[in-house]
């Protein structure tokens, strides 16, 4: 094989590789099924076990304890109590997280299509997340989740990258940094990074 044929072969191999990279996501769905996160209690497994032991004590058992053991149990209860938040992680949350903003995904065009809801939740521990539910979008290479300042999803208006899209179908969560001013952002965009193409947009209200 001469140099010319080798060059043609290399070119074909490169084009096939690029075509597979760009085209393959269109044929395979990535499905995600994340739940709403529950705040951590802040306790280790050993500490949780100790809480269970203390909660199982009856007044009769406490009265029967030697003085030193009773004082140690009281001290442990106070220390563990300081580490436990108002909502314990092992118990269901009494009320759902607060909804701060929400919107429905819309198609970017006839080829790039999306549906489902994008919701910003405030969790009991003060953390904010962006959550997609009943979500689906046309698959593609290197898709990311952006918060965008423009209501219609114009990325040039200013944006914040929340990370790579976890899947083109299903429920999924994205952490929002604590120092982000949500008042500045009016929409969520599924953005193809290498080609600068919008796949779907959800206006937030």
Secondary structure, 3 states (H helix, E strand, C coil): CCHHHHHHHHHHHHHHHHHHHHHHCCCCCCEEECCCCCCCCCCCHHHHHHHHHHHCCCHHHHHHCCHHHHHHHHHHHHHHHHHCCCCCCCCCCCCCCEEEEEEEEEECCCCCCEEEEEEEEECCCCCEEEEEEEEEECCCCCEEEEEECCCCCCHHHCEEEEEECCCCEEEEEEEECCCCCHHHCCEEEEEECCCCEEEEEEECC
